[in-house]
Amino acid sequence: MATGRYDTDVVIVGGGPAGSAAAIACTARALRVRLFEREGFTRERPGETLHPGIEPVLEQLGIGSARLASVTGARYEGIWIDWNGARRFELFGQDVQGAWRGFQVQRSAFDAMLLARAAEAGALVRQPCAVSGLLMRDGVVRGVVAGGEPVTAHVVVDASGCTQWLRRQLGIDAASRSPQLIARYGYANGTCPQRDAAPQMNGDASGWIWTAMIRPGTYQWTRVSLNGEKVSADWMPDELRHLAPQGPSRGADVTWRIAGDVARPGWFMVGDAAAVLDPTSSHGVLKAILSGVTAAHLIAAVLADKASADDAAHAYHDWLEDWFNTDAAQLAHFYRELGVSGFG
Ligand SMILES: Cc1cc2nc3c(=O)[nH]c(=O)nc-3n(C[C@H](O)[C@H](O)[C@H](O)COP(=O)(O)OP(=O)(O)OC[C@H]3O[C@@H](n4cnc5c(N)ncnc54)[C@H](O)[C@@H]3O)c2cc1C
């Protein structure tokens, strides 16, 4: 087991779903964890639609259905897809008990709930507190500078999201696997009854539009252009145009990319910090949580001398890269149906 030579066993950069899941799973394996999150969780954040399969995963992390219900604004059995004019309703899935229902969560509350669970499980959480520097010794990552103070650790887990903090610190390339894609998204208040029963994805060769009610009276939309056309900041989908926008729309770089290395002895990248696909792939939050849990499992094996640090890093890299490639191939196929190529 890990020794006290370091301030902590594991330092985690970022308290989104990936970072919190890694923290909960590490503490469950008796590791000492320090997590730093630079922001307060008061803002709207995209990524509200969660597949029903997230429920048992959250249960494993100590978040039962009552807690999940407290941050859920709506539940749906599936989504409407209109792909090149062919409209169909796609169920999330079903069994003998009926259709599975996905979750529409308020991300700020969802993230706060997961982070609170990490603290409850024993992780030392500092929020808001930004990680600003990396500690290296003999070419090996040995901790971070957080809130201006050095914190040494056996392992650093980067869960900083699409800013990919550690990848940039280490100068690791991330080859783009798609043309540059910017997701423009926004929120609006009011009523839009035709969107209350289920979200909708509308796509053609110019791009796609997503609209969803995230809780009664609040709607979210995302627009991704696939032909390079810029989406203006005041753009809104037709069906939501009569609503009151919640401030200006925002943009996020969702160009498909994966870091050339996502783990080495001394560090792991999890969630969007390791790999990004555009939101059509959906399940970004679920993937973030599962990558955090998988990294925690491997870190615990290394610190208990049950696996070598090299083997654990390789196993994690292969697992994540394979997952990314499979999803990218599916997405590229999805876009070819629209007559769009150059992806994957
Ligand atoms: C427009 C849009 C719509 C989407 N829709 C969906 C959806 O419907 N369903 C879905 O599952 N996914 C969706 N996604 C994807 C989803 O949002 C992400 O995959 C998910 O949030 C990744 O989680 P994460 O924990 O890796 O990163 P994040 O959620 O980005 O969390 C990273 C955290 O790290 C913190 N941080 C960053 N740098 C530092 C630092 N230096 N020090 C300390 N803290 C730091 C940040 O403040 C942040 O809280 C969408 C994405 C976009 C852009």
The ligand as an ORCA input file, in Angstrom:
! r2SCAN-3c Opt
* xyz 0 1
  C     -22.887     21.616    -25.971
  C     -22.608     20.311    -25.268
  C     -23.655     19.436    -24.973
  C     -23.406     18.227    -24.329
  N     -24.453     17.388    -24.046
  C     -24.239     16.232    -23.372
  C     -25.341     15.407    -22.974
  O     -26.502     15.731    -23.242
  N     -25.065     14.265    -22.269
  C     -23.795     13.901    -21.936
  O     -23.597     12.857    -21.296
  N     -22.737     14.680    -22.288
  C     -22.925     15.833    -22.977
  N     -21.873     16.645    -23.291
  C     -20.504     16.214    -22.897
  C     -20.293     16.415    -21.393
  O     -20.630     17.734    -21.025
  C     -18.823     16.124    -21.046
  O     -18.401     14.943    -21.697
  C     -18.636     15.959    -19.531
  O     -18.977     17.133    -18.842
  C     -17.182     15.602    -19.235
  O     -16.986     15.533    -17.842
  P     -15.532     15.811    -17.224
  O     -15.650     15.584    -15.759
  O     -14.524     15.086    -18.003
  O     -15.253     17.363    -17.527
  P     -16.026     18.650    -17.035
  O     -17.454     18.382    -16.778
  O     -15.692     19.717    -18.022
  O     -15.340     19.003    -15.642
  C     -14.024     19.483    -15.588
  C     -13.859     20.309    -14.316
  O     -12.475     20.629    -14.130
  C     -12.373     21.949    -13.618
  N     -11.036     22.443    -13.930
  C     -10.520     22.696    -15.166
  N      -9.237     23.121    -15.052
  C      -8.956     23.138    -13.724
  C      -7.802     23.496    -12.982
  N      -6.662     23.931    -13.582
  N      -7.846     23.422    -11.626
  C      -8.972     22.974    -11.005
  N     -10.106     22.638    -11.658
  C     -10.084     22.705    -13.003
  C     -13.497     22.689    -14.347
  O     -13.890     23.853    -13.637
  C     -14.610     21.642    -14.401
  O     -15.521     21.730    -13.314
  C     -22.083     17.874    -23.949
  C     -21.027     18.752    -24.242
  C     -21.268     19.958    -24.891
  C     -20.121     20.898    -25.178
*
